Amino acid sequence: MIKQFPQDEPTRGDRSEDARGSEDAPSARGAKSSPARKQRRWARERAAQGLYQQLMNPIPVDQLEAQFMEDAFMLRIDLELFRRILRGVEQHAAELDSAIEPHLDRPVHELDPIEHAILRLGAFELMHMLETPRAIVINEAVELAKRFGATDGHRYVNGVLDRLADRARPTEPRRRD
């Protein structure tokens, strides 16, 4: 059974964009999100849910993906991104944990599971999906932590991923102009 989170639909005011969808980005701040951006955000949300589920009850990634595919909502997301994140994090979990651990204030195994899942997701995108700008990776992870994490978990996620990004992408600017 898939652990359900409070809402299937993302919150209004979805302002993040991804490098693959920047051509259809809104020109005004706060304008309605493009369908492609929403699909990517939903893919990240579902991937975070799957990664959380894996931390709580490890099962083969194929079986986990099949459970998610039973939900008709999956037809509305960017399936390629969902699969790439889910399988990539599974494949590189030890590497990702080693990369984030120096930036933590506690051992990885003591992290809240949802924050751990979000940090792995963000670390994977920073280290293995270089086509997505660091600011977008961090913003998307922060938004996930605001939605699913503890009260101030988004601040923790932001700090850890920002420090990781400084090491993983030292030449990339912190913010987009």
Beta strands, then each sheet from edge to edge (+ up, - down):
end
